[in-house]
């Protein structure tokens, strides 16, 4: 009986970047020529041959990541999925304080999202459907923080900034607004509902 050579796999996790999700790279001695990549939640899992090194490895990984990012269905989930996502984020970042409802809306032309603290409703502009998940998550955590603090006070920002990519998302949205030629307000609390 022939002895089987032991395969080894090393794993490296690259943190998310402004225009790229978190990437988990599995370099395996079993793979000799091909690579593969797929989504796992908001992370891209990449499988590559262990023999690749340096620039060749980086280029191989970049090509795989770019392909799966480009072909990902863009946040086509409906209101129920958005609400479930918001509840998960509330547990993770805002002490479990949840809204009464969360839904996509198409009538918000001057805001990315809004929160009505009195009714505990969060509305998210459908323009954000095409944004990366981490941007939508940052917007949801921002709105969840308004369930604690109505205005943009220091206490509000202490809660909203628990989401680690809040600043990145703000920069992303400023660029998106500029690119779309939008005048997006920063005040996202609906003062007409008490």
C-alpha positions as CSV (number, residue, x, y, z in Angstrom):
1,X,0.0,0.0,0.0
2,X,1.4,3.4,-1.0
3,X,2.0,5.9,1.8
4,X,-0.2,9.0,1.5
5,X,1.6,12.3,1.7
6,X,0.3,14.5,4.4
7,X,-1.3,17.7,3.2
8,X,-0.9,20.9,5.1
9,X,-3.0,24.0,5.0
10,X,-2.0,27.4,6.4
11,X,-4.6,30.0,7.1
12,X,-4.2,33.7,7.0
13,X,-6.9,36.3,7.6
14,X,-6.6,39.7,6.0
15,X,-8.6,42.4,7.7
16,X,-11.3,44.3,5.6
17,X,-10.1,47.3,3.7
18,X,-12.0,50.3,2.4
19,X,-13.0,48.6,-0.9
20,X,-12.5,44.9,0.0
21,X,-14.1,42.6,2.5
22,X,-12.3,40.5,5.1
23,X,-10.4,37.7,3.3
24,X,-9.5,34.3,4.7
25,X,-6.7,32.6,2.7
26,X,-6.2,28.9,2.9
27,X,-2.9,27.8,1.3
28,X,-2.9,24.1,0.8
29,X,-0.2,21.7,-0.3
30,X,-3.0,19.6,-2.0
31,X,-3.7,22.4,-4.5
32,X,-1.1,22.5,-7.2
33,X,-2.4,24.8,-9.9
34,X,-6.0,26.0,-9.3
35,X,-7.6,28.3,-6.8
36,X,-11.1,28.9,-5.6
37,X,-13.0,31.6,-3.7
38,X,-16.5,31.9,-2.2
39,X,-18.5,34.1,0.2
40,X,-19.0,33.0,3.8
41,X,-21.2,35.7,5.4
42,X,-19.3,39.0,4.8
43,X,-16.0,37.3,4.4
44,X,-14.4,35.9,1.2
45,X,-12.7,32.5,1.7
46,X,-9.9,31.9,-0.8
47,X,-8.2,28.5,-1.4
48,X,-4.8,28.6,-3.2
49,X,-1.8,26.4,-3.8
50,X,0.7,26.7,-0.9
51,X,3.6,26.9,-3.4
52,X,2.6,30.5,-4.4
53,X,4.8,33.2,-2.8
54,X,5.2,37.0,-2.9
55,X,3.8,39.0,-5.8
56,X,2.5,35.9,-7.6
57,X,0.5,34.9,-4.5
58,X,-0.9,38.4,-4.0
59,X,-1.9,38.7,-7.6
60,X,-3.6,35.3,-7.5
61,X,-5.5,36.1,-4.4
62,X,-6.5,39.6,-5.7
63,X,-7.9,38.1,-8.9
64,X,-10.0,35.5,-7.0
65,X,-11.3,38.1,-4.6
66,X,-12.1,40.6,-7.3
67,X,-14.0,37.9,-9.2
68,X,-16.3,36.9,-6.3
69,X,-16.8,40.5,-5.2
70,X,-17.8,41.5,-8.7
71,X,-20.3,38.6,-9.1
72,X,-21.9,38.7,-5.7
73,X,-25.7,39.3,-5.8
74,X,-26.0,42.8,-4.2
75,X,-28.0,42.8,-1.1
76,X,-31.2,41.7,-2.8
77,X,-32.6,40.6,0.6
78,X,-36.0,42.1,1.6
79,X,-37.2,43.8,4.7
80,X,-37.3,40.7,6.8
81,X,-33.6,40.0,6.2
82,X,-32.7,43.6,6.8
83,X,-34.6,43.6,10.1
84,X,-32.9,40.3,11.2
85,X,-29.6,41.8,10.3
86,X,-30.4,44.9,12.4
87,X,-31.4,42.7,15.4
88,X,-28.1,40.8,15.2
89,X,-26.1,44.1,15.1
90,X,-28.2,45.4,18.0
91,X,-27.0,42.4,20.1
92,X,-23.4,42.9,19.0
93,X,-23.1,46.7,19.3
94,X,-26.0,48.5,21.0
95,X,-26.7,46.4,24.1
96,X,-29.6,44.5,22.4
97,X,-31.8,47.6,22.1
98,X,-33.9,46.8,19.0
99,X,-36.3,48.8,16.7
100,X,-40.0,48.0,16.3
101,X,-39.4,47.7,12.5
102,X,-36.7,48.1,9.9
103,X,-37.4,48.3,6.2
104,X,-36.1,49.5,2.9
105,X,-37.7,52.7,1.5
106,X,-37.5,54.4,-1.8
107,X,-38.7,57.8,-0.8
108,X,-35.5,59.0,1.1
109,X,-33.8,61.3,-1.4
110,X,-31.8,63.4,1.1
111,X,-30.9,60.7,3.8
112,X,-29.2,57.3,3.8
113,X,-31.5,56.2,6.7
114,X,-33.7,57.6,9.4
115,X,-34.8,56.6,12.9
116,X,-38.0,57.7,14.6
117,X,-37.2,57.2,18.3
118,X,-40.9,57.6,19.4
119,X,-42.1,54.7,17.2
120,X,-38.7,52.9,17.2
121,X,-38.8,52.6,13.4
122,X,-35.7,52.5,11.2
123,X,-36.0,53.2,7.5
124,X,-33.1,52.6,5.1
125,X,-32.8,54.2,1.7
126,X,-33.0,51.7,-1.1
127,X,-30.0,53.5,-2.7
128,X,-27.9,51.6,-0.1
129,X,-28.8,48.1,-1.5
130,X,-25.8,48.2,-3.8
131,X,-23.4,49.1,-1.1
132,X,-21.0,46.6,0.6
133,X,-22.6,44.9,3.6
134,X,-20.2,46.6,6.0
135,X,-21.5,50.0,4.9
136,X,-25.1,48.9,5.5
137,X,-24.1,47.5,8.8
138,X,-22.5,50.8,9.8
139,X,-25.7,52.7,8.8
140,X,-27.8,50.3,10.8
141,X,-25.7,50.6,13.9
142,X,-25.8,54.4,13.5
143,X,-29.6,54.3,13.5
144,X,-29.7,51.9,16.4
145,X,-27.6,54.3,18.4
146,X,-30.4,56.8,18.0
147,X,-32.6,54.5,20.0
148,X,-30.3,55.3,22.9
149,X,-29.5,58.9,22.1
150,X,-31.7,61.0,19.9
151,X,-29.1,63.6,18.9
152,X,-25.5,63.3,17.6
153,X,-24.0,63.8,21.1
154,X,-20.8,62.4,22.5
155,X,-22.8,59.6,24.1
156,X,-24.4,58.9,20.8
157,X,-21.0,58.6,19.0
158,X,-19.7,56.4,21.8
159,X,-22.4,53.9,20.9
160,X,-22.3,54.2,17.1
161,X,-18.5,54.0,17.1
162,X,-18.7,50.5,18.7
163,X,-19.0,49.3,15.1
164,X,-15.4,49.2,14.0
165,X,-15.8,50.5,10.5
166,X,-18.1,53.4,11.3
167,X,-15.5,56.0,10.1
168,X,-14.8,54.0,6.9
169,X,-18.5,53.8,6.1
170,X,-18.9,57.5,6.6
171,X,-16.0,58.2,4.1
172,X,-17.5,55.7,1.7
173,X,-21.0,57.3,1.9
174,X,-19.5,60.8,1.5
175,X,-17.8,59.6,-1.7
176,X,-20.9,57.9,-2.9
177,X,-23.0,61.1,-2.4
178,X,-20.4,63.1,-4.2
179,X,-20.2,60.6,-7.1
180,X,-24.0,60.6,-7.4
181,X,-24.3,64.4,-7.1
182,X,-26.5,64.1,-4.0
183,X,-26.9,66.6,-1.2
184,X,-27.3,64.1,1.7
185,X,-28.2,65.5,5.1
186,X,-26.3,64.3,8.1
187,X,-29.3,64.7,10.4
188,X,-31.0,61.3,10.3
189,X,-33.5,61.5,13.2
190,X,-37.0,62.3,12.2
191,X,-37.9,65.3,14.5
192,X,-41.6,65.3,13.4
193,X,-42.3,62.2,15.3
194,X,-42.0,62.4,19.1
